[in-house]
């Protein structure tokens, strides 16, 4: 085979290979040459509507320029609405419990003041009771002695038949009553001394063996304050969890609600398939962009010039 034929065959093979590689790709054609550039399709990944007006065919765009924005107005917001409702309810309940805590604290302060006043009164009363009961005990002793003498005298008169048996029994009964009253006064005096001794030793004030009304009310308010504080802490923790979940849901909705397509490289818009307000589905082609940074140029060579080229 002649050298001329070999060159022609080689060029034919090269052109065929180039055409096979770049076939199916878009390019720019001139009168005497064809520039083949890499193209990429911009595709929607969510259902929605085009918000902006994508650049028309032939527009030069830079890397990261906005090409199309897809807005999905039909996205389900029920989960976010539920979380926001829970957040509002928790916030309202926290506000109510905070007000309750303030009221409980005020009541507790008032009861503590009354408890202190009552304790001061009880202490004064405890210190006075032994003297009071001691005086009553002395009176009861004197009365018991008088009644005993009267009963003894009535017995002697009865033995002499100077009074009736009924009068004698009345005097004896009165003596017994005076003796019982003496025992009561003695017990009261001893009890008052015991209570005073107990208070001085332990500082505990009791009413008939039990805590005072004001002590009980103060303890009740303390318990309510403790329970409300725990409830408040639990609600605040729940609120933080709900708000965190709502933020996650908002981020998820934002990523699924709106998507923006930016140019991955600098180039020209070769095709535009949508305009502003066009409704699209996931997978719909929006634009086609040509990468003109590394183009391939195909130049036709006349037959009589083929001999001027050589295979490298």
Beta strands, then each sheet from edge to edge (+ up, - down):
strand 1: 27-29
strand 2: 33-43
strand 3: 48-50
strand 4: 60-61
strand 5: 66-71
strand 6: 206-207
strand 7: 210-211
strand 8: 258-262
strand 9: 267-272
strand 10: 279-280
strand 11: 285-299
sheet 1: 1+ 2- 11+ 9- 4+
sheet 2: 8+ 5- 3+ 10-
sheet 3: 6+ 7-
end
